[in-house]
């Protein structure tokens, strides 16, 4: 008859335990490797973003330096902000009636093509 020594189950348990520990260790290393790779990719993206923001910052600083004289400030105020100096008269040019009629026809033409229905395209498609 085959006799099993008491040391046999102990060796088996130790081997099984060491295999589980090694597997757990390898799994943990794999997770950390993936995490490190993802962080490196995020670092690359953030470095590019920082470089872009530094360029934009330099542009804004140059623009600020350029706006230190009164002629640039006046030009921006007149052209972009439509401001006038005290005592000047603002003139607003209105379109002629012909131009207004032409603009109304242009805006009415797309409504004729699509229809003036308030239904959406899928409702008109399925007749609902």
The first five atom37 places (N, CA, C, CB, O) and aatype in JSON, in Angstrom:
{
  "aatype": [20, 20, 20, 20, 20, 20, 20, 20, 20, 20, 20, 20, 20, 20, 20, 20, 20, 20, 20, 20, 20, 20, 20, 20, 20, 20, 20, 20, 20, 20, 20, 20, 20, 20, 20, 20, 20, 20, 20, 20, 20, 20, 20, 20, 20, 20, 20, 20, 20, 20, 20, 20, 20, 20, 20, 20, 20, 20, 20, 20, 20, 20, 20, 20, 20, 20, 20, 20, 20, 20, 20, 20, 20, 20, 20, 20, 20, 20, 20, 20, 20, 20, 20, 20, 20, 20, 20, 20, 20, 20, 20, 20, 20, 20, 20, 20, 20, 20, 20, 20, 20, 20, 20, 20, 20, 20, 20, 20, 20, 20, 20, 20, 20, 20, 20, 20, 20, 20, 20, 20, 20, 20, 20, 20, 20, 20, 20, 20],
  "atom_mask": [
    [1, 1, 1, 1, 1],
    [1, 1, 1, 1, 1],
    [1, 1, 1, 1, 1],
    [1, 1, 1, 1, 1],
    [1, 1, 1, 1, 1],
    [1, 1, 1, 1, 1],
    [1, 1, 1, 1, 1],
    [1, 1, 1, 1, 1],
    [1, 1, 1, 1, 1],
    [1, 1, 1, 1, 1],
    [1, 1, 1, 1, 1],
    [1, 1, 1, 1, 1],
    [1, 1, 1, 1, 1],
    [1, 1, 1, 1, 1],
    [1, 1, 1, 1, 1],
    [1, 1, 1, 1, 1],
    [1, 1, 1, 1, 1],
    [1, 1, 1, 1, 1],
    [1, 1, 1, 1, 1],
    [1, 1, 1, 1, 1],
    [1, 1, 1, 1, 1],
    [1, 1, 1, 1, 1],
    [1, 1, 1, 1, 1],
    [1, 1, 1, 1, 1],
    [1, 1, 1, 1, 1],
    [1, 1, 1, 1, 1],
    [1, 1, 1, 1, 1],
    [1, 1, 1, 1, 1],
    [1, 1, 1, 1, 1],
    [1, 1, 1, 1, 1],
    [1, 1, 1, 1, 1],
    [1, 1, 1, 1, 1],
    [1, 1, 1, 1, 1],
    [1, 1, 1, 1, 1],
    [1, 1, 1, 1, 1],
    [1, 1, 1, 1, 1],
    [1, 1, 1, 1, 1],
    [1, 1, 1, 1, 1],
    [1, 1, 1, 1, 1],
    [1, 1, 1, 1, 1],
    [1, 1, 1, 1, 1],
    [1, 1, 1, 1, 1],
    [1, 1, 1, 1, 1],
    [1, 1, 1, 1, 1],
    [1, 1, 1, 1, 1],
    [1, 1, 1, 1, 1],
    [1, 1, 1, 1, 1],
    [1, 1, 1, 1, 1],
    [1, 1, 1, 1, 1],
    [1, 1, 1, 1, 1],
    [1, 1, 1, 1, 1],
    [1, 1, 1, 1, 1],
    [1, 1, 1, 1, 1],
    [1, 1, 1, 1, 1],
    [1, 1, 1, 1, 1],
    [1, 1, 1, 1, 1],
    [1, 1, 1, 1, 1],
    [1, 1, 1, 1, 1],
    [1, 1, 1, 1, 1],
    [1, 1, 1, 1, 1],
    [1, 1, 1, 1, 1],
    [1, 1, 1, 1, 1],
    [1, 1, 1, 1, 1],
    [1, 1, 1, 1, 1],
    [1, 1, 1, 1, 1],
    [1, 1, 1, 1, 1],
    [1, 1, 1, 1, 1],
    [1, 1, 1, 1, 1],
    [1, 1, 1, 1, 1],
    [1, 1, 1, 1, 1],
    [1, 1, 1, 1, 1],
    [1, 1, 1, 1, 1],
    [1, 1, 1, 1, 1],
    [1, 1, 1, 1, 1],
    [1, 1, 1, 1, 1],
    [1, 1, 1, 1, 1],
    [1, 1, 1, 1, 1],
    [1, 1, 1, 1, 1],
    [1, 1, 1, 1, 1],
    [1, 1, 1, 1, 1],
    [1, 1, 1, 1, 1],
    [1, 1, 1, 1, 1],
    [1, 1, 1, 1, 1],
    [1, 1, 1, 1, 1],
    [1, 1, 1, 1, 1],
    [1, 1, 1, 1, 1],
    [1, 1, 1, 1, 1],
    [1, 1, 1, 1, 1],
    [1, 1, 1, 1, 1],
    [1, 1, 1, 1, 1],
    [1, 1, 1, 1, 1],
    [1, 1, 1, 1, 1],
    [1, 1, 1, 1, 1],
    [1, 1, 1, 1, 1],
    [1, 1, 1, 1, 1],
    [1, 1, 1, 1, 1],
    [1, 1, 1, 1, 1],
    [1, 1, 1, 1, 1],
    [1, 1, 1, 1, 1],
    [1, 1, 1, 1, 1],
    [1, 1, 1, 1, 1],
    [1, 1, 1, 1, 1],
    [1, 1, 1, 1, 1],
    [1, 1, 1, 1, 1],
    [1, 1, 1, 1, 1],
    [1, 1, 1, 1, 1],
    [1, 1, 1, 1, 1],
    [1, 1, 1, 1, 1],
    [1, 1, 1, 1, 1],
    [1, 1, 1, 1, 1],
    [1, 1, 1, 1, 1],
    [1, 1, 1, 1, 1],
    [1, 1, 1, 1, 1],
    [1, 1, 1, 1, 1],
    [1, 1, 1, 1, 1],
    [1, 1, 1, 1, 1],
    [1, 1, 1, 1, 1],
    [1, 1, 1, 1, 1],
    [1, 1, 1, 1, 1],
    [1, 1, 1, 1, 1],
    [1, 1, 1, 1, 1],
    [1, 1, 1, 1, 1],
    [1, 1, 1, 1, 1],
    [1, 1, 1, 1, 1],
    [1, 1, 1, 1, 1],
    [1, 1, 1, 1, 1],
    [1, 1, 1, 1, 1],
    [1, 1, 1, 1, 1]
  ],
  "atom_positions": [
    [[0.8, -1.16, 0.0], [0.0, 0.0, 0.0], [0.87, 1.25, 0.0], [-0.93, -0.02, 1.17], [1.95, 1.29, 0.59]],
    [[0.33, 2.31, -0.7], [1.08, 3.55, -0.84], [0.82, 4.44, 0.36], [0.7, 4.28, -2.15], [-0.32, 4.75, 0.72]],
    [[1.91, 4.82, 0.95], [1.77, 5.69, 2.11], [2.14, 7.11, 1.73], [2.65, 5.2, 3.27], [3.15, 7.34, 1.06]],
    [[1.32, 8.07, 2.15], [1.59, 9.48, 1.9], [2.19, 10.05, 3.16], [0.3, 10.25, 1.47], [1.62, 9.97, 4.25]],
    [[3.35, 10.64, 2.97], [4.01, 11.18, 4.14], [3.37, 12.5, 4.54], [5.51, 11.38, 3.88], [2.81, 13.19, 3.68]],
    [[3.43, 12.86, 5.79], [2.84, 14.11, 6.24], [3.51, 15.34, 5.63], [2.91, 14.19, 7.75], [2.92, 16.42, 5.62]],
    [[4.73, 15.22, 5.12], [5.43, 16.36, 4.53], [4.9, 16.66, 3.13], [6.94, 16.1, 4.49], [5.05, 17.79, 2.66]],
    [[4.29, 15.68, 2.46], [3.82, 15.87, 1.09], [2.77, 16.97, 0.98], [3.25, 14.58, 0.56], [2.93, 17.84, 0.11]],
    [[1.71, 17.0, 1.78], [0.74, 18.09, 1.67], [1.36, 19.45, 2.01], [-0.45, 17.83, 2.57], [0.95, 20.47, 1.45]],
    [[2.32, 19.48, 2.9], [2.95, 20.74, 3.26], [3.76, 21.29, 2.08], [3.86, 20.55, 4.49], [3.71, 22.49, 1.82]],
    [[4.5, 20.42, 1.36], [5.26, 20.86, 0.2], [4.31, 21.34, -0.9], [6.16, 19.73, -0.32], [4.58, 22.33, -1.58]],
    [[3.22, 20.65, -1.08], [2.25, 21.02, -2.1], [1.64, 22.38, -1.78], [1.14, 19.96, -2.21], [1.49, 23.22, -2.67]],
    [[1.29, 22.6, -0.54], [0.72, 23.88, -0.12], [1.74, 25.01, -0.28], [0.24, 23.81, 1.32], [1.38, 26.11, -0.71]],
    [[3.0, 24.74, 0.06], [4.04, 25.76, -0.11], [4.24, 26.08, -1.58], [5.35, 25.29, 0.52], [4.4, 27.25, -1.94]],
    [[4.25, 25.08, -2.44], [4.4, 25.31, -3.87], [3.21, 26.09, -4.42], [4.56, 23.97, -4.6], [3.38, 27.04, -5.19]],
    [[2.03, 25.68, -4.04], [0.83, 26.37, -4.49], [0.82, 27.82, -4.0], [-0.42, 25.64, -4.0], [0.46, 28.72, -4.76]],
    [[1.2, 28.05, -2.78], [1.26, 29.41, -2.22], [2.28, 30.27, -2.95], [1.59, 29.36, -0.74], [2.02, 31.44, -3.22]],
    [[3.44, 29.69, -3.26], [4.46, 30.47, -3.96], [4.03, 30.79, -5.39], [5.8, 29.72, -3.96], [4.36, 31.85, -5.91]],
    [[3.29, 29.87, -6.05], [2.77, 30.13, -7.39], [1.75, 31.26, -7.35], [2.14, 28.84, -8.0], [1.77, 32.14, -8.2]],
    [[0.86, 31.25, -6.38], [-0.14, 32.31, -6.22], [0.54, 33.64, -5.93], [-1.14, 31.96, -5.1], [0.16, 34.67, -6.49]],
    [[1.55, 33.63, -5.06], [2.26, 34.87, -4.74], [2.99, 35.4, -5.97], [3.26, 34.64, -3.6], [2.97, 36.61, -6.22]],
    [[3.63, 34.52, -6.74], [4.33, 34.96, -7.95], [3.34, 35.52, -8.97], [5.13, 33.79, -8.56], [3.61, 36.53, -9.61]],
    [[2.2, 34.87, -9.13], [1.17, 35.36, -10.06], [0.65, 36.72, -9.63], [0.01, 34.37, -10.15], [0.47, 37.61, -10.47]],
    [[0.41, 36.88, -8.35], [-0.06, 38.16, -7.84], [0.99, 39.25, -8.06], [-0.41, 38.05, -6.35], [0.66, 40.37, -8.43]],
    [[2.25, 38.9, -7.84], [3.34, 39.84, -8.04], [3.43, 40.25, -9.51], [4.67, 39.23, -7.57], [3.59, 41.44, -9.81]],
    [[3.34, 39.3, -10.43], [3.39, 39.6, -11.86], [2.2, 40.45, -12.3], [3.44, 38.3, -12.67], [2.35, 41.35, -13.12]],
    [[1.03, 40.16, -11.76], [-0.17, 40.94, -12.08], [0.01, 42.38, -11.62], [-1.42, 40.32, -11.43], [-0.35, 43.32, -12.33]],
    [[0.55, 42.55, -10.42], [0.78, 43.89, -9.88], [1.78, 44.65, -10.74], [1.27, 43.81, -8.43], [1.59, 45.83, -11.01]],
    [[2.84, 43.99, -11.17], [3.84, 44.64, -12.03], [3.2, 45.05, -13.35], [5.05, 43.69, -12.28], [3.48, 46.13, -13.86]],
    [[2.35, 44.19, -13.91], [1.66, 44.52, -15.16], [0.79, 45.74, -15.02], [0.83, 43.34, -15.62], [0.78, 46.61, -15.89]],
    [[0.05, 45.81, -13.93], [-0.8, 46.98, -13.69], [0.02, 48.26, -13.58], [-1.63, 46.78, -12.42], [-0.34, 49.28, -14.15]],
    [[1.12, 48.19, -12.84], [1.97, 49.37, -12.67], [2.59, 49.79, -14.0], [3.08, 49.08, -11.63], [2.73, 50.98, -14.27]],
    [[2.97, 48.83, -14.83], [3.55, 49.14, -16.14], [2.54, 49.87, -17.0], [4.04, 47.87, -16.84], [2.88, 50.86, -17.65]],
    [[1.32, 49.39, -17.02], [0.26, 50.05, -17.8], [0.01, 51.46, -17.27], [-1.04, 49.23, -17.75], [-0.15, 52.4, -18.04]],
    [[-0.02, 51.6, -15.96], [-0.25, 52.91, -15.35], [0.89, 53.89, -15.7], [-0.39, 52.78, -13.82], [0.63, 55.06, -15.98]],
    [[2.12, 53.42, -15.67], [3.26, 54.26, -16.01], [3.17, 54.7, -17.47], [4.59, 53.52, -15.75], [3.43, 55.86, -17.78]],
    [[2.81, 53.79, -18.37], [2.67, 54.12, -19.78], [1.6, 55.19, -19.99], [2.34, 52.87, -20.6], [1.81, 56.15, -20.74]],
    [[0.45, 55.03, -19.32], [-0.62, 56.02, -19.46], [-0.19, 57.38, -18.92], [-1.88, 55.54, -18.72], [-0.52, 58.41, -19.52]],
    [[0.54, 57.41, -17.82], [1.02, 58.67, -17.27], [2.04, 59.33, -18.2], [1.63, 58.45, -15.88], [2.06, 60.56, -18.32]],
    [[2.88, 58.53, -18.84], [3.83, 59.1, -19.79], [3.12, 59.72, -20.98], [4.82, 58.03, -20.27], [3.52, 60.78, -21.46]],
    [[2.06, 59.06, -21.47], [1.3, 59.62, -22.58], [0.61, 60.91, -22.18], [0.26, 58.6, -23.08], [0.57, 61.86, -22.96]],
    [[0.08, 60.95, -20.97], [-0.57, 62.16, -20.48], [0.46, 63.29, -20.32], [-1.27, 61.89, -19.13], [0.15, 64.45, -20.58]],
    [[1.68, 62.93, -19.89], [2.73, 63.93, -19.75], [3.07, 64.56, -21.1], [3.98, 63.29, -19.14], [3.28, 65.77, -21.19]],
    [[3.13, 63.75, -22.15], [3.43, 64.26, -23.49], [2.35, 65.25, -23.92], [3.54, 63.1, -24.52], [2.66, 66.32, -24.45]],
    [[1.09, 64.89, -23.7], [-0.02, 65.77, -24.08], [0.05, 67.08, -23.3], [-1.38, 65.07, -23.84], [-0.14, 68.16, -23.86]],
    [[0.32, 66.99, -22.01], [0.37, 68.19, -21.17], [1.56, 69.08, -21.54], [0.43, 67.81, -19.69], [1.46, 70.3, -21.49]],
    [[2.69, 68.46, -21.89], [3.85, 69.27, -22.31], [3.54, 70.04, -23.6], [5.09, 68.35, -22.5], [3.94, 71.19, -23.75]],
    [[2.84, 69.38, -24.53], [2.46, 70.07, -25.76], [1.5, 71.22, -25.46], [1.8, 69.09, -26.74], [1.61, 72.3, -26.04]],
    [[0.57, 70.98, -24.54], [-0.38, 72.03, -24.17], [0.34, 73.21, -23.52], [-1.45, 71.48, -23.23], [0.02, 74.36, -23.8]],
    [[1.3, 72.91, -22.65], [2.07, 73.97, -21.99], [2.86, 74.77, -23.03], [3.02, 73.38, -20.93], [2.92, 75.99, -22.95]],
    [[3.47, 74.07, -24.0], [4.23, 74.77, -25.04], [3.32, 75.69, -25.84], [4.91, 73.75, -25.99], [3.7, 76.82, -26.15]],
    [[2.11, 75.23, -26.18], [1.15, 76.06, -26.89], [0.73, 77.27, -26.08], [-0.06, 75.26, -27.27], [0.6, 78.37, -26.61]],
    [[0.52, 77.07, -24.79], [0.13, 78.18, -23.92], [1.26, 79.18, -23.74], [-0.32, 77.65, -22.55], [1.02, 80.38, -23.62]],
    [[2.51, 78.7, -23.72], [3.64, 79.62, -23.62], [3.74, 80.49, -24.88], [4.95, 78.84, -23.41], [4.02, 81.68, -24.78]],
    [[3.51, 79.89, -26.04], [3.53, 80.66, -27.29], [2.42, 81.7, -27.26], [3.36, 79.73, -28.52], [2.65, 82.86, -27.61]],
    [[1.22, 81.3, -26.83], [0.09, 82.23, -26.76], [0.38, 83.36, -25.76], [-1.2, 81.48, -26.35], [0.02, 84.51, -26.0]],
    [[1.04, 83.02, -24.66], [1.39, 84.02, -23.66], [2.37, 85.03, -24.24], [2.01, 83.35, -22.41], [2.22, 86.23, -24.01]],
    [[3.36, 84.57, -25.02], [4.31, 85.49, -25.65], [3.58, 86.4, -26.64], [5.42, 84.7, -26.37], [3.88, 87.6, -26.71]],
    [[2.63, 85.85, -27.39], [1.87, 86.67, -28.34], [1.08, 87.74, -27.61], [0.93, 85.79, -29.16], [1.04, 88.89, -28.05]],
    [[0.45, 87.37, -26.51], [-0.34, 88.35, -25.75], [0.55, 89.42, -25.13], [-1.15, 87.64, -24.67], [0.17, 90.59, -25.08]],
    [[1.73, 89.03, -24.66], [2.65, 90.02, -24.1], [3.11, 90.99, -25.18], [3.86, 89.34, -23.45], [3.22, 92.2, -24.92]],
    [[3.4, 90.48, -26.38], [3.79, 91.36, -27.48], [2.63, 92.28, -27.86], [4.23, 90.53, -28.7], [2.85, 93.46, -28.16]],
    [[1.42, 91.75, -27.85], [0.26, 92.57, -28.17], [0.07, 93.66, -27.11], [-1.02, 91.69, -28.27], [-0.25, 94.8, -27.44]],
    [[0.28, 93.31, -25.86], [0.16, 94.3, -24.79], [1.19, 95.4, -24.93], [0.3, 93.62, -23.42], [0.9, 96.58, -24.72]],
    [[2.41, 95.01, -25.28], [3.46, 96.02, -25.48], [3.11, 96.93, -26.65], [4.83, 95.34, -25.73], [3.4, 98.13, -26.61]],
    [[2.49, 96.37, -27.7], [2.11, 97.17, -28.85], [0.99, 98.13, -28.56], [1.73, 96.28, -29.96], [0.82, 99.12, -29.27]],
    [[0.21, 97.85, -27.54], [-0.93, 98.71, -27.21], [-0.58, 99.81, -26.22], [-2.06, 97.88, -26.65], [-1.47, 100.48, -25.69]],
    [[0.68, 100.01, -25.99], [1.07, 101.06, -25.04], [1.02, 102.46, -25.64], [2.45, 100.79, -24.52], [1.06, 103.44, -24.89]],
    [[0.92, 102.58, -26.96], [0.85, 103.93, -27.52], [-0.61, 104.25, -27.86], [1.75, 104.05, -28.79], [-1.43, 103.36, -28.08]],
    [[-0.9, 105.54, -27.89], [-2.28, 106.01, -28.05], [-2.84, 105.75, -29.44], [-2.36, 107.48, -27.75], [-4.05, 105.58, -29.58]],
    [[-2.0, 105.73, -30.46], [-2.51, 105.55, -31.82], [-3.11, 104.15, -32.0], [-1.39, 105.77, -32.85], [-4.14, 104.0, -32.66]],
    [[-2.48, 103.15, -31.43], [-3.04, 101.79, -31.54], [-4.35, 101.68, -30.76], [-2.04, 100.75, -31.03], [-5.3, 101.06, -31.23]],
    [[-4.39, 102.27, -29.6], [-5.61, 102.22, -28.79], [-6.75, 102.94, -29.5], [-5.36, 102.85, -27.4], [-7.88, 102.45, -29.51]],
    [[-6.46, 104.09, -30.1], [-7.49, 104.83, -30.83], [-7.98, 104.04, -32.04], [-6.96, 106.21, -31.27], [-9.18, 103.99, -32.31]],
    [[-7.06, 103.41, -32.77], [-7.44, 102.62, -33.95], [-8.37, 101.48, -33.56], [-6.19, 102.07, -34.65], [-9.38, 101.25, -34.22]],
    [[-8.04, 100.76, -32.49], [-8.88, 99.65, -32.04], [-10.24, 100.17, -31.58], [-8.19, 98.87, -30.91], [-11.27, 99.57, -31.88]],
    [[-10.24, 101.29, -30.85], [-11.5, 101.85, -30.36], [-12.41, 102.26, -31.51], [-11.23, 103.06, -29.46], [-13.62, 102.05, -31.45]],
    [[-11.84, 102.83, -32.57], [-12.64, 103.29, -33.7], [-13.08, 102.12, -34.6], [-11.86, 104.3, -34.52], [-14.25, 102.03, -34.96]],
    [[-12.14, 101.24, -34.95], [-12.43, 100.21, -35.94], [-13.18, 99.01, -35.35], [-11.15, 99.74, -36.57], [-14.13, 98.51, -35.95]],
    [[-12.75, 98.56, -34.18], [-13.34, 97.34, -33.63], [-14.49, 97.6, -32.67], [-12.29, 96.55, -32.94], [-15.45, 96.83, -32.6]],
    [[-14.4, 98.7, -31.94], [-15.42, 98.99, -30.93], [-16.42, 100.05, -31.37], [-14.77, 99.42, -29.65], [-17.38, 100.33, -30.66]],
    [[-16.18, 100.65, -32.55], [-17.07, 101.67, -33.11], [-17.3, 102.84, -32.15], [-18.4, 101.05, -33.47], [-18.41, 103.35, -32.02]],
    [[-16.23, 103.26, -31.49], [-16.33, 104.4, -30.58], [-15.94, 105.68, -31.31], [-15.44, 104.19, -29.32], [-15.24, 105.64, -32.32]],
    [[-16.4, 106.81, -30.78], [-16.07, 108.11, -31.36], [-15.56, 109.01, -30.25], [-17.3, 108.75, -32.07], [-15.79, 108.77, -29.07]],
    [[-14.86, 110.07, -30.66], [-14.35, 111.05, -29.69], [-15.48, 111.99, -29.3], [-13.16, 111.85, -30.28], [-16.45, 112.15, -30.04]],
    [[-15.37, 112.6, -28.14], [-16.38, 113.59, -27.75], [-16.39, 114.74, -28.76], [-16.1, 114.13, -26.33], [-15.35, 115.27, -29.14]],
    [[-17.58, 115.11, -29.17], [-17.75, 116.19, -30.13], [-17.88, 115.7, -31.56], [-16.6, 117.13, -30.03], [-18.32, 116.47, -32.42]],
    [[-17.53, 114.45, -31.84], [-17.69, 113.92, -33.18], [-19.11, 113.42, -33.36], [-16.67, 112.78, -33.46], [-19.8, 113.12, -32.38]],
    [[-19.54, 113.33, -34.6], [-20.88, 112.85, -34.9], [-20.78, 111.47, -35.55], [-21.64, 113.84, -35.83], [-20.04, 111.28, -36.52]],
    [[-21.5, 110.53, -35.01], [-21.5, 109.18, -35.57], [-22.48, 109.12, -36.73], [-21.86, 108.12, -34.48], [-23.59, 109.65, -36.65]],
    [[-22.08, 108.47, -37.79], [-22.93, 108.32, -38.96], [-23.16, 106.82, -39.17], [-22.29, 108.99, -40.24], [-22.22, 106.03, -39.25]],
    [[-24.43, 106.45, -39.26], [-24.8, 105.07, -39.5], [-25.43, 105.0, -40.87], [-25.76, 104.52, -38.4], [-26.42, 105.68, -41.14]],
    [[-24.86, 104.19, -41.75], [-25.37, 104.07, -43.11], [-26.34, 102.89, -43.14], [-24.21, 103.88, -44.15], [-25.96, 101.76, -42.84]],
    [[-27.58, 103.18, -43.51], [-28.59, 102.13, -43.59], [-28.7, 101.64, -45.03], [-29.96, 102.65, -43.08], [-28.46, 102.4, -45.96]],
    [[-29.05, 100.38, -45.21], [-29.18, 99.86, -46.58], [-30.4, 100.47, -47.27], [-29.28, 98.32, -46.56], [-31.37, 100.87, -46.62]],
    [[-30.33, 100.52, -48.6], [-31.44, 101.07, -49.37], [-32.6, 100.08, -49.39], [-30.98, 101.4, -50.81], [-32.4, 98.9, -49.09]],
    [[-33.81, 100.53, -49.73], [-34.96, 99.62, -49.78], [-34.74, 98.46, -50.76], [-36.21, 100.38, -50.17], [-35.24, 97.36, -50.53]],
    [[-34.0, 98.69, -51.84], [-33.73, 97.6, -52.79], [-32.89, 96.51, -52.16], [-33.02, 98.14, -54.05], [-33.14, 95.32, -52.35]],
    [[-31.88, 96.93, -51.39], [-31.01, 95.95, -50.71], [-31.81, 95.18, -49.67], [-29.8, 96.66, -50.05], [-31.62, 93.97, -49.52]],
    [[-32.68, 95.86, -48.96], [-33.51, 95.19, -47.95], [-34.43, 94.18, -48.62], [-34.34, 96.23, -47.15], [-34.59, 93.07, -48.11]],
    [[-35.04, 94.54, -49.74], [-35.93, 93.62, -50.46], [-35.16, 92.41, -50.95], [-36.62, 94.33, -51.65], [-35.65, 91.28, -50.87]],
    [[-33.95, 92.63, -51.47], [-33.13, 91.52, -51.95], [-32.75, 90.58, -50.8], [-31.86, 92.05, -52.65], [-32.76, 89.36, -50.97]],
    [[-32.42, 91.14, -49.66], [-32.08, 90.31, -48.5], [-33.28, 89.51, -48.02], [-31.55, 91.19, -47.35], [-33.14, 88.35, -47.63]],
    [[-34.46, 90.12, -48.05], [-35.67, 89.39, -47.65], [-35.96, 88.25, -48.61], [-36.87, 90.34, -47.6], [-36.39, 87.18, -48.17]],
    [[-35.73, 88.46, -49.91], [-35.93, 87.39, -50.89], [-34.94, 86.25, -50.66], [-35.8, 87.94, -52.31], [-35.3, 85.08, -50.78]],
    [[-33.7, 86.59, -50.34], [-32.69, 85.56, -50.1], [-33.01, 84.74, -48.87], [-31.32, 86.19, -49.97], [-32.78, 83.53, -48.85]],
    [[-33.54, 85.37, -47.85], [-33.89, 84.62, -46.65], [-35.16, 83.83, -46.83], [-34.03, 85.55, -45.47], [-35.35, 82.8, -46.18]],
    [[-36.06, 84.29, -47.71], [-37.32, 83.58, -47.96], [-37.09, 82.37, -48.87], [-38.35, 84.52, -48.58], [-37.83, 81.39, -48.77]],
    [[-36.1, 82.43, -49.75], [-35.86, 81.34, -50.7], [-35.55, 80.01, -50.01], [-34.71, 81.7, -51.62], [-36.12, 79.0, -50.43]],
    [[-34.71, 79.94, -49.01], [-34.49, 78.64, -48.36], [-35.73, 78.09, -47.68], [-33.38, 78.76, -47.34], [-35.9, 76.87, -47.6]],
    [[-36.6, 78.95, -47.18], [-37.83, 78.47, -46.55], [-38.75, 77.84, -47.58], [-38.54, 79.6, -45.83], [-39.45, 76.88, -47.27]],
    [[-38.76, 78.37, -48.8], [-39.59, 77.79, -49.84], [-39.09, 76.41, -50.23], [-39.63, 78.7, -51.07], [-39.89, 75.51, -50.51]],
    [[-37.79, 76.23, -50.24], [-37.22, 74.93, -50.61], [-37.51, 73.9, -49.54], [-35.7, 75.05, -50.84], [-37.96, 72.8, -49.84]],
    [[-37.27, 74.25, -48.29], [-37.48, 73.31, -47.2], [-38.92, 73.27, -46.75], [-36.58, 73.64, -46.04], [-39.32, 72.35, -46.05]],
    [[-39.7, 74.24, -47.12], [-41.08, 74.33, -46.66], [-41.13, 75.12, -45.38], [-41.7, 72.93, -46.46], [-40.17, 75.14, -44.61]],
    [[-42.23, 75.76, -45.15], [-42.32, 76.58, -43.95], [-42.9, 75.79, -42.79], [-43.17, 77.82, -44.22], [-43.31, 76.36, -41.78]],
    [[-42.94, 74.48, -42.92], [-43.5, 73.63, -41.87], [-42.59, 73.66, -40.65], [-43.68, 72.19, -42.38], [-41.37, 73.75, -40.76]],
    [[-43.21, 73.58, -39.5], [-42.43, 73.57, -38.27], [-42.0, 72.16, -37.9], [-43.23, 74.18, -37.13], [-41.34, 71.96, -36.89]],
    [[-42.37, 71.17, -38.72], [-41.98, 69.79, -38.45], [-40.53, 69.58, -38.83], [-42.89, 68.81, -39.21], [-40.01, 70.22, -39.74]],
    [[-39.89, 68.66, -38.12], [-38.51, 68.34, -38.45], [-38.46, 67.41, -39.66], [-37.81, 67.69, -37.24], [-39.49, 66.89, -40.08]],
    [[-37.28, 67.22, -40.2], [-37.15, 66.46, -41.45], [-37.62, 65.03, -41.3], [-35.71, 66.47, -41.92], [-38.2, 64.47, -42.24]],
    [[-37.39, 64.41, -40.13], [-37.81, 63.03, -39.98], [-39.33, 62.91, -39.82], [-37.11, 62.4, -38.78], [-39.93, 61.91, -40.21]],
    [[-39.95, 63.97, -39.25], [-41.4, 63.95, -39.17], [-42.03, 64.12, -40.53], [-41.89, 65.04, -38.23], [-43.04, 63.48, -40.83]],
    [[-41.46, 64.97, -41.37], [-41.97, 65.11, -42.73], [-41.71, 63.85, -43.54], [-41.33, 66.32, -43.41], [-42.52, 63.48, -44.39]],
    [[-40.57, 63.18, -43.28], [-40.23, 61.97, -44.03], [-41.21, 60.85, -43.72], [-38.81, 61.52, -43.7], [-41.62, 60.12, -44.63]],
    [[-41.58, 60.7, -42.47], [-42.48, 59.6, -42.07], [-43.94, 60.06, -41.96], [-42.03, 59.02, -40.74], [-44.77, 59.29, -41.47]],
    [[-44.26, 61.26, -42.38], [-45.62, 61.8, -42.42], [-46.29, 61.77, -41.06], [-46.46, 61.02, -43.42], [-47.44, 61.34, -40.94]],
    [[-45.61, 62.2, -40.07], [-46.21, 62.23, -38.73], [-46.48, 63.63, -38.32], [-45.32, 61.54, -37.72], [-46.98, 63.87, -37.22]]
  ]
}
